[in-house]
Amino acid sequence: MKKTHLIPLVVFTLLALLLYRGLSLNSRNIPSPFIGKPAPAFDLPRLYQKDQRISVESMKGKVWVMNVFASWCVSCRAEHVVLTNFIRNHKVPTVGLNYKDYGTEDYGEEVLSWLAQLGNPYSAIAVDTEGRTGIDYGVYGVPESFVIDKKGIIRYKFTGPVDQKAVIETLVPLILKLREEPA
Amino acid sequence: MIPEIGHFALIITLAIAIVQAIFPILGVSLNKPQWVALARPTARAQFLFVSISFACLLYAFVTSDFSVKLVANNSHTQMPLIYKVSSLWGNHEGSLLLWSLILAGWGLAVSIFSRSIPPVMLARVMSVMGMVAIGFLLFLIVTSNPFERLPFPPVEGRTLNPLLQDFGLAVHPPMLYMGYVGFSVAFSFAIAAMLGGKLDAAWARWARPWTNIAWIFLTGGITLGSWWAYYELGWGGWWFWDPVENSSLLPWIAGTALVHSLAVTEKRAAFKSWTVLLAILAFSLSLLGTFLVRSGVLTSVHSFAADPERGLFILIFLGVVIGGSLTLYAARAPKLQSTGRFDLVSREVGLLVNNVTLAILTLTVLLGTLYPLIIDALGSGKISVGPPYFNNISIPLGTVLFLSMGVGLFLRWKKDSPERLMKKLLLPANLAIIIAIFAPMFFGKEFSWRVSLGLLLASWVALTALIWFAAQGRSLFVKPLSAWGAMLGHVGMAVAVTGITLTSMYSTEKDVRLELNSSYEVAGYAFKFIKMEDRKGENFTATRATVDISKEGKSFITLYPEKRNYGPGTMPMTEAGIDPGFFRDLFIALGEPLGKDAWSFRIYHKPFVRWIWLGGILIALGGLLAAFDGRYRRTRKVFLKEKANRQTSNKGAAA
């Protein structure tokens, strides 16, 4: 009987350890281990053109952004306007990685109506139904954005909703710099 | 000068809190009545000084003193006064100061309305509250000083996030904090009772009104937040299972369980150790919520200050408060023998089902909220849990919960006969089934089991509550306040469930392209785009559309959806045009320009959406009435009389 009263304490201790680990893991500023490495290859079906596929290979020679998003992700809505303006104003080819969305097995409705509502700024959308590609990229949470250079190397990763400050201070200068680099 | 006074007052507050945390409780064990007597004055002094500090910061915000870093980062001279005030808590440091102010406010309230509580108990309660205050004050002073100055003050401040420049959001955080922090009172009573080793019905009776009031504020705060999200975010949603929303829901669920469990402990002296555990849980979840919001461990639209160093501080604080109280619980709980015995069919068991379901719900929501973190910590990929998970768990758990809500009211304490119960429940059960079958037809849409289930549960809960209520009290018209409270609480829940069910299943949502003077029809309402104009607000510029809505050819309202721009570096805000109604909302949001004279619009027809918040208001009202039930005042009078008798018989011994 007495041992049962220890259960809450044990549960809490485990939780505290988890949170502690979460603290050291997290931080948006910790560089992704993928930076400076080639973008993990993927070859995924496209959202609007079901029979076509999109891959890292096909983006070679361009400075591009991969944005991980999902219709169920609230933060994605928050960043959408900023992201759209960034993509349009600076003509950045951007691949949307539609991560584990509802019903994407059959190219479901949710993401289509989400894009219809908010507008579709992406040059192509890759459907990552099972989230495999997301795992390959070490996606921590949705949304996340990766900047990839002409050679297909990941140069920068932004975790969480992109804000205006990040666009002005980090993304735009970086994109302009990378465009100067030889292919 | 003023900010320095504020900073200094904050340090004095800390010193007072330390005295409050140490002396009264030590006085009890060392038998020093003078130390015990410090409980009240220190609690009041703590409130005084933290108020001074708060007033100083408020002054800096109202006068736009940009030499204070916090003001420069969050305020702007052009902002209306109300947002200058609310931007005080629209940021990390200021919101913590508000936390501390509210905590001290609760301490002050307890120190005033505690005449019936024995000094020894009060001393322990106040000391525990002092300890909690020390944690927050240290956090403020060490890691997040709100009074930090800038060596070169800017001419103009960076404005408050436009999303937060709204009346709903000006009031939402203080309400939520009142709730969060209010649970510290129940928590302190529980800890004090455990320290005293005497967990009788008395502590439950003292803690109950406080818990109710805290719970009312939390209910109100959550309702307000949901309402704000609905009209301000401009996509017609009212709940997103966002980590921060969840962290306000978690203490609410635990608090709901606590409110009910306290009743059993007070009236039947049962569930003693369980109630204590719930009191610890409710407050711990409030603290955990703060941790999740402030540390940036989970990504959320709400987390405006993510700072791992602060996260570590809160985590240590959590460890001390929660770890400490659970250790105390593990040591003391085995000695708590619940004396009240009860049968399988009894109100105790009904409340047990309620408690267990709510506890499971708390844990599943907690699991879902922390799941990305767990997966991450285990190193097996990174995942976000979306609404599908929460929707899937809340339907079955909600079903069990609502079924038990209906039965529970009719159950008698200790022992009840199943036959008697069946007889009572037959009528509401049949009516609820009839409503569940026929009401959906009224909407003329195709059959959906979700609608039927939702309506079945809602009408079951509402009908049982009303029938039960009719039989309470001395006559049909005179009812005790606690009966009003229980009835409104349950009916409110039913109203909210009705709203949630019908809105989620029957809403229509259309994205349309409208040219000037063209119109579009949704659910029998024609929306006509009349004109487009620019207008200037106090601190923003806006593009505003005029949309005329008519039904059956008769125009009945004009709405003005707009897009606001609060200057460079900020996101444009969507201000939806809403025609609210008891049975439906019409909601129109302005989208993007689509070439000459054409714009995209998002139009919603949302049946019964108001019922969600109406339910929240009813629930809060129910809690309010229950907290002011005459019973608590009566016991105080009885107690005072007893105390007076005792004092006259032991004259001289008390000194």
Interface residues (C-beta under 8 A of the other chain):
Chain A: M1 K2 H5 L6 P8 L9 F12 T13 L15 A16 L18 L19 Y20 R21 G22 L23 S24 L25 N26 S27 R28 A70 W72 C73 V74 S75 R77 A78 V81 V82 K100 Y102 S113 A116 Q117 G119 G131 G134 I135 G138 V139 Y140 G141 V142 T159 G160 P161 Q164 K165 I168
Chain B: L233 W235 F240 D242 S273 L277 I280 L281 S284 F291 S295 G296 V297 L298 T299 S300 V301 A306 P308 G311 L312 L315 L318 G319 I322 G323 L326 T327 Y329 A330 A333 P334 L370 P372 L373 I374 D376 A377 G381 K382 I383 S384 G386 P387 P388 E509 D511 G569 T570 M571 P572 G591 E592 R602
